[in-house]
């Protein structure tokens, strides 16, 4: 996956959010 802004801010939680979007 790409390092989206949410991932940079929230780590794994952001990664999970990006996967949904």
Backbone as XML, in Angstrom:
<?xml version="1.0"?>
<chain id="A" units="angstrom">
  <residue number="1" name="UNK">
    <atom name="N" x="0.851" y="-1.198" z="0.000"/>
    <atom name="CA" x="0.000" y="0.000" z="0.000"/>
    <atom name="C" x="0.881" y="1.240" z="0.000"/>
  </residue>
  <residue number="2" name="UNK">
    <atom name="N" x="0.303" y="2.324" z="-0.427"/>
    <atom name="CA" x="1.012" y="3.607" z="-0.446"/>
    <atom name="C" x="0.919" y="4.240" z="0.936"/>
  </residue>
  <residue number="3" name="UNK">
    <atom name="N" x="1.917" y="5.052" z="1.298"/>
    <atom name="CA" x="1.921" y="5.733" z="2.595"/>
    <atom name="C" x="1.035" y="6.974" z="2.512"/>
  </residue>
  <residue number="4" name="UNK">
    <atom name="N" x="-0.253" y="6.793" z="2.759"/>
    <atom name="CA" x="-1.207" y="7.892" z="2.709"/>
    <atom name="C" x="-1.059" y="8.792" z="3.929"/>
  </residue>
  <residue number="5" name="UNK">
    <atom name="N" x="-1.547" y="10.048" z="3.865"/>
    <atom name="CA" x="-1.471" y="10.975" z="5.001"/>
    <atom name="C" x="-2.046" y="10.393" z="6.283"/>
  </residue>
  <residue number="6" name="UNK">
    <atom name="N" x="-3.138" y="9.627" z="6.184"/>
    <atom name="CA" x="-3.735" y="9.027" z="7.381"/>
    <atom name="C" x="-2.771" y="8.062" z="8.060"/>
  </residue>
  <residue number="7" name="UNK">
    <atom name="N" x="-1.998" y="7.355" z="7.249"/>
    <atom name="CA" x="-1.046" y="6.404" z="7.814"/>
    <atom name="C" x="0.050" y="7.150" z="8.553"/>
  </residue>
  <residue number="8" name="UNK">
    <atom name="N" x="0.504" y="8.266" z="7.976"/>
    <atom name="CA" x="1.554" y="9.055" z="8.602"/>
    <atom name="C" x="1.091" y="9.617" z="9.936"/>
  </residue>
  <residue number="9" name="UNK">
    <atom name="N" x="-0.180" y="9.994" z="10.012"/>
    <atom name="CA" x="-0.724" y="10.591" z="11.241"/>
    <atom name="C" x="-1.033" y="9.542" z="12.299"/>
  </residue>
  <residue number="10" name="UNK">
    <atom name="N" x="-1.666" y="8.439" z="11.883"/>
    <atom name="CA" x="-2.234" y="7.503" z="12.853"/>
    <atom name="C" x="-1.610" y="6.107" z="12.834"/>
  </residue>
  <residue number="11" name="UNK">
    <atom name="N" x="-0.565" y="5.927" z="12.076"/>
    <atom name="CA" x="0.074" y="4.611" z="12.042"/>
    <atom name="C" x="-0.864" y="3.540" z="11.501"/>
  </residue>
  <residue number="12" name="UNK">
    <atom name="N" x="-0.986" y="2.425" z="12.204"/>
    <atom name="CA" x="-1.797" y="1.304" z="11.720"/>
    <atom name="C" x="-3.272" y="1.665" z="11.648"/>
  </residue>
  <residue number="13" name="UNK">
    <atom name="N" x="-3.740" y="2.522" z="12.550"/>
    <atom name="CA" x="-5.146" y="2.929" z="12.501"/>
    <atom name="C" x="-5.410" y="3.722" z="11.227"/>
  </residue>
  <residue number="14" name="UNK">
    <atom name="N" x="-4.487" y="4.571" z="10.868"/>
    <atom name="CA" x="-4.618" y="5.320" z="9.624"/>
    <atom name="C" x="-4.562" y="4.400" z="8.417"/>
  </residue>
  <residue number="15" name="UNK">
    <atom name="N" x="-3.704" y="3.383" z="8.510"/>
    <atom name="CA" x="-3.586" y="2.414" z="7.423"/>
    <atom name="C" x="-4.909" y="1.695" z="7.223"/>
  </residue>
  <residue number="16" name="UNK">
    <atom name="N" x="-5.562" y="1.313" z="8.315"/>
    <atom name="CA" x="-6.858" y="0.631" z="8.234"/>
    <atom name="C" x="-7.900" y="1.564" z="7.624"/>
  </residue>
  <residue number="17" name="UNK">
    <atom name="N" x="-7.852" y="2.829" z="8.000"/>
    <atom name="CA" x="-8.779" y="3.812" z="7.439"/>
    <atom name="C" x="-8.562" y="3.972" z="5.945"/>
  </residue>
  <residue number="18" name="UNK">
    <atom name="N" x="-7.292" y="3.977" z="5.518"/>
    <atom name="CA" x="-6.989" y="4.102" z="4.098"/>
    <atom name="C" x="-7.468" y="2.884" z="3.322"/>
  </residue>
  <residue number="19" name="UNK">
    <atom name="N" x="-7.392" y="1.720" z="3.931"/>
    <atom name="CA" x="-7.826" y="0.501" z="3.255"/>
    <atom name="C" x="-9.328" y="0.541" z="2.982"/>
  </residue>
  <residue number="20" name="UNK">
    <atom name="N" x="-10.076" y="1.166" z="3.882"/>
    <atom name="CA" x="-11.530" y="1.290" z="3.692"/>
    <atom name="C" x="-11.850" y="2.292" z="2.589"/>
  </residue>
  <residue number="21" name="UNK">
    <atom name="N" x="-11.004" y="3.319" z="2.431"/>
    <atom name="CA" x="-11.259" y="4.373" z="1.442"/>
    <atom name="C" x="-10.508" y="4.142" z="0.134"/>
  </residue>
</chain>
